[in-house]
Amino acid sequence: MGGEEFLMVLEQAGTAAAWVAERLCAGWRLREPVTSFRAGVCVHSADRTPKRTLERSDAALYEAKTAGRDRVCGRAAPPAGRPAWAAAASGR
């Protein structure tokens, strides 16, 4: 059986998009029947066209598919400082 693919656009999420994808992946593992989850994440920037951002996210998804089950791969620059979502995710 083939898998389904869908696209999520998270406005102003920045690098938090990877955190969202990881949370989705963790939740997906709890589903019955057991299925796998793979995600490609790319943060859009003003110096790149939307088409290029989609190409980069598709490349990240392909990387996740070849890496194995339950993977999140991304094309995002690391944040300059510790973002607020990272502190919230770690409980600090």
Secondary structure, 3 states (H helix, E strand, C coil): CCCCCCCCCCCCCCCHHHHHHHHHHHHHCCCCCCCCCEEEEECCCCCCCHHHHHHHHHHHHHHHHHHCCCEEEEECCCCCCCCHHHHHHHCC
